[in-house]
């Protein structure tokens, strides 16, 4: 009798699990290749921007994507630290992480900002 109860209980426990999906991207986001063989640059800092949204939104009209919102948060945090992207400054080591489950999607945008001498 116990064997007959174990299988339904096991199926209920496994059916109640909700998966979380992770998608990551690290590397070159533009066609420009920078070779850093010399120490002709200064690292101005590493910053992270985040954006989260519920997955069951009824209307997404006139809204930006989460990656764009995470990048805006990234730039806000860099500006708050006194670092702006102008002149000979660029982003390197760019990482975009997306974590999605049944209720929400979270995007993280991380990069280093360097300035060439």
TAVEN-V343186 format. One record per residue. SS is DSSP state (H for helix, E for strand, L for the rest). OMEGA is omega in whole degrees, -180 to 180 (* if undefined). NEAR is the number of other ideal C-beta (glycine too) atoms within 8 Angstrom. Layout:
ss:SS omega:OMEGA near:NEAR
ss:SS omega:OMEGA near:NEAR
//
This chain:
ss:L omega:-180 near:4
ss:H omega:-180 near:5
ss:H omega:179 near:6
ss:H omega:180 near:7
ss:H omega:-177 near:8
ss:H omega:-178 near:8
ss:H omega:178 near:8
ss:H omega:178 near:8
ss:H omega:179 near:8
ss:H omega:178 near:8
ss:H omega:178 near:8
ss:H omega:180 near:8
ss:H omega:-179 near:8
ss:H omega:180 near:7
ss:H omega:-178 near:6
ss:L omega:179 near:6
ss:L omega:178 near:6
ss:L omega:-176 near:6
ss:L omega:172 near:5
ss:L omega:-178 near:7
ss:E omega:180 near:8
ss:E omega:175 near:8
ss:E omega:-180 near:7
ss:E omega:178 near:8
ss:E omega:179 near:7
ss:E omega:176 near:7
ss:L omega:-175 near:5
ss:L omega:179 near:5
ss:L omega:178 near:5
ss:L omega:-179 near:4
ss:L omega:-178 near:4
ss:L omega:177 near:4
ss:L omega:179 near:5
ss:L omega:178 near:6
ss:L omega:-177 near:4
ss:L omega:-179 near:5
ss:L omega:178 near:3
ss:L omega:178 near:4
ss:L omega:-178 near:3
ss:L omega:-179 near:5
ss:E omega:174 near:9
ss:E omega:175 near:6
ss:E omega:-177 near:8
ss:E omega:176 near:9
ss:E omega:177 near:9
ss:E omega:-177 near:9
ss:E omega:180 near:12
ss:E omega:174 near:9
ss:E omega:-177 near:15
ss:E omega:174 near:10
ss:E omega:-179 near:12
ss:E omega:179 near:8
ss:E omega:175 near:8
ss:E omega:-177 near:6
ss:L omega:-176 near:9
ss:L omega:176 near:5
ss:L omega:-178 near:7
ss:L omega:-174 near:3
ss:L omega:179 near:4
ss:L omega:-178 near:4
ss:L omega:179 near:4
ss:L omega:177 near:2
ss:L omega:177 near:5
ss:L omega:176 near:6
ss:L omega:-177 near:6
ss:H omega:178 near:13
ss:H omega:177 near:10
ss:H omega:178 near:8
ss:H omega:178 near:11
ss:H omega:178 near:15
ss:H omega:176 near:10
ss:H omega:177 near:10
ss:H omega:176 near:12
ss:H omega:-178 near:14
ss:H omega:176 near:10
ss:H omega:-180 near:9
ss:H omega:177 near:11
ss:H omega:178 near:13
ss:H omega:178 near:9
ss:H omega:177 near:6
ss:L omega:179 near:8
ss:L omega:-179 near:5
ss:L omega:177 near:11
ss:L omega:177 near:7
ss:L omega:177 near:9
ss:L omega:178 near:4
ss:L omega:-176 near:4
ss:L omega:178 near:5
ss:E omega:-179 near:12
ss:E omega:177 near:9
ss:E omega:173 near:9
ss:E omega:180 near:9
ss:E omega:-178 near:9
ss:E omega:179 near:11
ss:E omega:176 near:11
ss:E omega:-180 near:13
ss:E omega:179 near:11
ss:E omega:176 near:12
ss:E omega:-176 near:10
ss:E omega:171 near:11
ss:L omega:-174 near:9
ss:L omega:-174 near:4
ss:L omega:-176 near:6
ss:E omega:177 near:9
ss:E omega:179 near:10
ss:E omega:179 near:11
ss:E omega:177 near:14
ss:E omega:179 near:12
ss:E omega:-177 near:16
ss:E omega:178 near:13
ss:E omega:170 near:12
ss:E omega:174 near:10
ss:E omega:178 near:16
ss:E omega:177 near:11
ss:E omega:179 near:10
ss:E omega:-179 near:8
ss:L omega:* near:5
//
